[in-house]
């Protein structure tokens, strides 16, 4: 989407999921194959903006090794921001999360609401926001995009996200399989609309986005998990809703008010809703003939893939590539 807008784009990633490409593949761009922990000042020279999304990508993965989550998601992110500022990068857009609100309860939460993270992943996002905001000055504008839970088809499709997961269960097994009691509130947003939010911030006048946080999504896309399940049931033929035997309440519960981004950044125009997203996922799963083994296996499940790489001696315990493996990634 950035390329279509005419931007020069360079990637920087350690490529943990190089073996997890879904569908037709990824747009080729210049890339620095480097762990976020190892970024140096020279890597950032000449860039106008950093869009920072690197990190251990969800709560289960964050729980795998909380110390690593701290090092990668928090410390390396703050270091990156400091280096970006030193290199003269003027805009630093951080992919934060509504996980910041954690055990938020039933009330609507806006950008001024209290943080209440309940996982190492959520804690890491809060700490980055708090520290990087202190770096803001006349030449360095950080912005914090607190994304709702993502969904939607992409070249690195994740099956550990609620809508993607429920549609996959419904398609492969005829079950909309819910692992909680269905009561928690969760805002969800299509990955394309998250991308639109980044572009809106990138192109906005500085005074609108300087050291600001924005909840990313639409108010009407806050759902209880059981409501998402109903939408999936109505989308995928011949399926039924089933709760896991040990299903109980999930402490992660938050309803998020996204009025600010709509008001301050009118160029942000989301194109997706939950029903349309479920239809997209169902259509693509049919097209590729998705199987249960694929989506529940180690190729697409983030935490299972990491464990696979470690058990096969491709990654070490610090989630760094073995030297002989790095050459194959590059």
C-alpha positions in Angstrom: 0.0 0.0 0.0 2.9 2.3 0.7 4.5 1.5 -2.7 1.2 2.2 -4.4 1.3 5.6 -2.7 4.7 6.3 -4.2 6.9 5.9 -1.1 10.4 4.4 -1.2 10.1 1.5 1.3 12.8 -0.6 2.9 12.1 -3.5 5.3 14.0 -4.4 8.4 13.2 -7.8 9.9 14.8 -10.9 11.2 12.4 -13.0 9.1 11.4 -15.5 11.7 8.4 -16.3 9.5 10.1 -16.6 6.1 8.7 -20.1 5.9 5.2 -19.0 6.7 4.1 -17.2 3.6 0.4 -17.7 2.7 -1.0 -17.6 -0.8 0.7 -15.9 -3.6 3.6 -14.4 -1.8 5.0 -11.1 -0.7 5.8 -7.9 -2.6 9.6 -7.7 -3.1 11.2 -4.7 -1.4 14.8 -3.9 -0.4 15.3 -5.4 3.1 17.8 -5.4 5.9 17.7 -8.9 7.4 18.6 -8.0 11.0 17.2 -8.6 14.4 15.6 -5.5 15.9 17.9 -5.9 18.9 20.9 -5.4 16.6 19.9 -2.2 14.7 22.7 0.4 14.4 22.6 4.1 13.7 23.8 3.7 10.2 20.8 1.4 9.4 18.5 4.5 9.9 20.5 7.1 8.0 18.5 9.0 5.3 15.1 7.8 6.3 12.2 10.3 6.9 10.0 7.9 8.9 10.1 4.6 10.7 7.0 2.5 10.9 7.8 0.1 13.8 5.9 -3.1 13.9 8.7 -5.6 14.8 8.3 -7.7 17.9 6.9 -10.9 19.4 3.5 -10.7 18.0 0.9 -11.8 20.5 0.1 -12.8 24.0 0.9 -16.5 23.9 4.2 -15.8 22.2 4.9 -13.1 24.7 4.3 -15.6 27.5 6.7 -18.2 26.1 9.6 -16.2 27.5 8.6 -13.0 29.3 12.3 -11.9 29.6 12.7 -12.1 25.8 9.5 -10.2 25.3 10.9 -7.5 27.5 14.2 -7.4 25.5 12.7 -7.5 22.1 9.3 -5.7 22.4 10.3 -3.1 25.0 14.1 -2.5 25.2 14.8 -2.9 21.5 11.9 -0.7 20.6 13.1 2.1 22.8 16.6 1.7 21.5 15.3 1.9 17.9 13.4 5.1 18.7 16.5 6.7 20.2 18.6 5.7 17.2 15.9 7.0 14.8 15.9 10.4 16.6 19.7 10.5 16.5 19.7 9.7 12.8 17.3 12.6 12.1 14.2 10.5 11.4 11.3 13.0 11.9 8.4 10.6 12.3 8.3 7.4 14.4 5.0 5.5 14.2 4.8 2.7 16.7 2.4 -0.2 16.3 1.0 -0.3 19.8 -2.1 -2.3 20.8 -5.4 -2.2 22.5 -3.9 -4.9 24.7 -2.6 -1.9 26.7 -6.1 -1.7 28.2 -6.1 -5.4 29.2 -8.6 -6.1 31.9 -10.6 -3.1 30.8 -14.1 -4.4 31.7 -17.4 -3.3 30.1 -16.8 0.5 29.9 -15.8 2.3 26.8 -12.1 3.1 26.8 -10.5 6.1 25.0 -6.9 7.2 24.7 -7.0 8.8 28.2 -8.2 5.6 29.9 -6.0 3.8 32.3 -3.6 1.1 31.2 -4.3 -2.3 32.7 -2.2 -4.8 30.7 -2.5 -8.5 31.8 0.2 -10.1 29.7 4.0 -9.5 29.0 3.0 -8.4 25.5 0.6 -5.8 26.8 3.1 -4.6 29.4 5.8 -4.2 26.8 3.6 -2.0 24.6 2.7 0.3 27.5 6.3 0.7 28.5 7.4 1.6 25.0 4.7 4.3 24.8 5.7 5.7 28.1 9.4 6.0 27.3 9.3 6.9 23.6 6.8 9.7 24.3 9.5 11.4 26.4 11.8 11.6 23.3 9.3 13.9 21.5 10.7 17.3 20.5 10.7 19.8 17.7 12.5 17.4 15.4 11.1 14.0 16.4 7.4 13.2 16.4 6.4 9.8 17.7 2.8 8.6 17.2 1.3 5.5 18.9 -1.3 3.5 17.0 -3.2 1.3 19.5 -4.5 -1.3 17.0 -7.6 -3.3 17.7 -7.2 -7.1 17.2 -6.3 -7.6 13.5 -8.0 -9.9 11.0 -8.0 -10.4 7.3 -6.1 -12.1 4.5 -2.5 -11.2 4.1 0.7 -12.8 2.8 1.7 -13.7 6.4 -1.7 -14.7 7.5 -2.0 -15.4 11.2 -4.4 -18.1 12.5 -4.0 -17.1 16.1 -6.3 -14.1 15.7 -9.9 -14.5 16.7 -11.8 -14.0 13.4 -9.2 -15.7 11.2 -9.2 -18.6 13.7 -12.9 -19.0 14.0 -13.5 -18.9 10.2 -10.7 -21.5 9.8 -12.3 -23.8 12.4 -15.7 -23.4 10.7 -14.4 -24.1 7.3 -12.2 -27.1 8.1 -14.3 -28.8 10.9 -17.8 -27.3 10.7 -17.2 -25.9 14.2 -17.0 -22.3 15.4 -14.7 -23.3 18.2 -14.5 -20.9 21.1 -11.8 -21.3 23.7 -13.2 -18.8 26.3 -16.8 -18.5 27.6 -17.5 -16.0 24.7 -18.2 -13.0 27.0 -15.0 -10.9 26.6 -15.3 -7.7 24.6 -12.8 -7.3 21.8 -12.4 -4.6 19.1 -11.3 -6.0 15.7 -9.9 -4.3 12.6 -8.8 -5.5 9.1 -5.0 -5.5 8.5 -5.6 -3.2 5.4 -7.4 -0.7 7.6 -4.5 -0.8 10.1 -2.2 0.0 7.1 -4.5 2.9 6.2 -4.1 4.3 9.7 -0.3 4.2 9.3 -0.5 6.1 6.0 -3.0 8.6 7.5 -0.5 9.4 10.3 2.4 9.5 7.9 0.6 12.1 5.7 -1.0 14.2 8.5 0.1 17.7 9.5 2.7 17.3 12.3 0.6 19.2 14.8 -2.2 16.6 14.6 0.0 13.5 15.3 2.9 14.8 17.3 3.3 12.6 20.4 -0.4 11.5 20.1 -2.0 8.0 20.6 -4.9 6.8 18.5 -7.1 3.8 19.0 -7.3 2.1 15.5 -10.6 0.7 14.5 -14.3 1.6 14.4 -16.6 1.8 17.3 -19.1 -0.5 15.7 -16.5 -3.2 15.4 -16.4 -3.9 19.2 -17.9 -7.3 19.8 -18.2 -10.0 22.4 -16.4 -13.1 21.2 -19.8 -14.9 21.1 -21.1 -12.2 18.6 -18.1 -12.8 16.3 -18.9 -16.5 16.5 -22.5 -15.8 15.3 -21.2 -13.8 12.4 -18.9 -16.7 11.4 -21.8 -19.2 11.8 -23.9 -17.1 9.4 -21.1 -16.8 6.9 -19.8 -20.4 6.7 -22.5 -23.0 5.7 -23.2 -26.1 7.8 -21.2 -25.1 10.9 -22.2 -24.9 14.5 -20.8 -23.1 17.6 -19.0 -25.2 20.2 -17.2 -24.1 23.4 -14.0 -25.8 24.5 -14.6 -28.1 27.5 -12.4 -25.9 29.8 -13.8 -22.6 28.4 -13.9 -19.9 31.0 -13.7 -16.1 31.2 -10.8 -14.3 29.6 -9.3 -11.5 31.7 -8.5 -9.6 28.5 -11.7 -7.7 28.0 -12.0 -4.2 26.5 -14.4 -2.0 24.5 -12.5 0.6 22.7 -13.6 4.1 21.6 -12.1 4.9 18.2 -13.7 8.4 17.9 -10.4 10.3 18.1 -8.8 8.9 15.0 -12.0 9.5 13.0 -12.2 13.1 14.2 -8.5 14.1 14.0 -7.5 12.1 10.9 -10.5 12.2 8.5 -8.3 10.8 5.8 -8.4 7.5 7.7 -11.4 5.8 6.0 -11.7 2.1 7.0 -13.0 -0.1 4.2 -13.8 -3.3 6.1 -16.3 -4.6 8.6 -16.4 -7.9 10.4 -19.0 -9.6 8.2 -17.2 -8.6 5.0 -13.9 -9.8 6.6 -15.4 -13.2 7.5 -16.6 -13.6 3.9 -13.1 -12.7 2.5 -11.5 -15.3 4.8 -14.0 -18.0 3.9 -13.6 -17.3 0.2 -9.8 -17.6 0.4 -9.8 -20.7 2.6 -12.0 -22.3 -0.1 -9.7 -21.2 -2.8 -6.5 -22.7 -1.2 -8.3 -25.8 0.2 -7.2 -25.0 3.8 -6.9 -28.0 6.1 -7.1 -28.3 9.9 -3.5 -29.6 10.0 -2.3 -26.5 8.2 -3.9 -23.8 10.3 -3.4 -25.6 13.6 0.1 -26.7 12.6 3.6 -25.1 12.9 3.6 -23.3 9.6 1.1 -20.5 10.5 0.7 -20.6 14.2 3.2 -18.1 15.5 4.2 -19.8 18.7 4.2 -23.3 17.2 6.4 -22.0 14.4 8.9 -20.6 16.8 9.0 -23.9 18.8 9.5 -25.7 15.5 12.5 -23.5 14.6 14.0 -24.0 18.0 13.4 -27.8 18.1 15.0 -28.2 14.7 18.1 -26.2 15.8 17.4 -23.4 13.4 16.9 -20.8 16.1 18.7 -20.6 19.4 17.0 -20.0 22.8 17.4 -16.2 22.4 15.4 -16.4 19.1 18.5 -15.7 17.0 19.2 -17.6 13.8 22.0 -20.1 14.0 24.7 -18.6 11.8 24.5 -21.3 9.1 20.7 -20.7 8.9 20.9 -16.9 8.6 22.7 -17.3 5.2 19.7 -19.2 3.8 17.3 -16.5 5.0 19.3 -13.8 3.4 
